[in-house]
Amino acid sequence: MDLTFLYKGAGHDIPRLLISYLLALPVGWYREREAHSVGVRTFPLVAMASCGYVMLAMPQFGNSIEAQSRVIQGMVAGIGFIGGGAILKSEGNVHGTATAASIWNTGVIGAAVAEDRITVAVVLALMNLVALRILMPLKQKLDCRAEIKEELKLKQQAKG
């Protein structure tokens, strides 16, 4: 039995799967470190799976561009479903939107790596980390100001 077909694309495919996994790992690690329920396992797996789906549907492997488009559309919908599960609403507050957006972004990272758009994947990974880590103090400051304004508004309504 000839098994050479198993190794035909290994030199091309395996590095891309690993790259997509590694690019998503810092975001997953950061989310895990911040005690979020989605983290070091989910983000890299989403990126790697997205990379795998896009590679399997590539036109150079006998698929049409329309078939690849359908696979990507399904992947985007599926990742949206996973991200939707991360969004929680309680007491008028919505939590998990950054996690959901990061899951979606991680899928794009994997798809970009599959399409050999490594620069796009690296920029997406870096900007995701920037949005989560560096913009967090700004978000906290804005949230604090909104809470103060709401308290003042409630006090004014109680007086008048």
N, C-alpha and C positions, 0 to 999 in steps of 0.2 A: 504494500500500500504506500503510495507516494504522498508524503505529508509536507512537501515543499510549499504548497499553496498556503499553509498556515503561517509561514514566515515571510511571505511575499511583501507585505506592507509593514512588518514589525518595525523596521528601521525608521519608518516615517510616522507610524501611528503611536507607538509606545512613548516616544519623547513628547509628542503633543499632549497625550493624556497626562503625563507627568507634569508638564509645564502648566497646564490648566489647573491641575490639583495644587501645585505649589503657589501659583499666583493667588488663589483663593484662600490659602491657608492663613496668611496674616489677618485678614478680615475675620475669619472664623475664630482665630486665637483671641483677637481683641474682644469679640462679642462674648466668647466663653469667659474670658478674664473679668468682664464686666457683669458676670452672672446672668447672662441672657440664656433663655432656654434653647436657642438655636445658635450653634457655634462651630467648634473646631471639627466636627464631623460633617455637619450638613453643608456648609459652604463649599468645601473642597469637593464633596461628592456631587453637588449640583453642577459645579464647573466641569468636572471630569465627565459626568454623564452627558451634559450638553455638548461637550467636545465630541464625545463618542457618537451621539445621534447625528450631528452635522457631518462628521466624517463618513458615517455609514451611508448617508444620503447624497454624497458628492457626485456630481455629474460624471467625473472621470472614471467612476466605477460602474458605469452603465445606467445610471439614473438620469432622469431629465431634470432640468432646472426647476420645472414645475413640481416634481416629486420632492426635491430638496426644499422648496418653498413650503410645501405642505408639512414636511417634517418640522421645519423651524416654527411654523405657525402652531402646530400641536405642542411643541416644546415650550413656546412662550405661554400658551394657555395653561399648560401643566405647571410651569414654574409659578405663574400667577396664582394658581390654586394653592400651591404650597405656601406662597407668601401671604395669601389671604388668611391662612390658618394662623399666621403669626400676629395678625392684627386683633387687638382686643379693645372693646369699649366698655368702660365702667364709670359710673357717676359723672357722666358728661365728658369724660376724658378718653382720648383715643391713644392707645399705646401699640407699639410694634410696627409703625409705618416705616421707620428707618430699617428695621430688620427685613420687612417685606421688600423694600426697594433694593436692599443689599442682596437679597436672594435673587431677585430678578437680574441685577447687575452681574452677579456671579455667573448666571447662565449665559449672559452675553460674553463674559470673559472666555468661557469655554468654547462658545461658538466662534469667537474671533481667533482663538488659537487654532481651531480646526481649519479655519480658512487661511492659515498662515499670516494672520494680521496680528502679529506678536506685539507690535508697538501699540496698537489699539488696546489689546488685552492688558498690557502693562499700565497704560494711562488709566484705563478703567479701574484696575486694581488699586492704583495709587490714589486716585480721586475718591474712591469708596472709603479708603482708610482715612483720608483727609476729612471727608464729610463726617465720619463717625467719631474720629478722635479729636481733631483740631477744632471743628466747629461746635463741639459739645459745650464748652464754656460759654460761647455766644448764645446757644440755645437756652442754657440754664439762666443766663442773665435776662434774656427776653421773656422767658416763662415767669421769672420772679417779678419783672415789671408788670406783666399782665395780671398776676395775682394781686399785686398792690393796687392796681387800677380797679380791679373787680371789688376788692374790699372797700375802697373809697366810695365806689358807686353804691354799694349796699348800705354803707353808713349814711350817705346822703339821702337815699330812698327811705331809710328808717326815720330820719329826722323830719322829712318833709312830706 
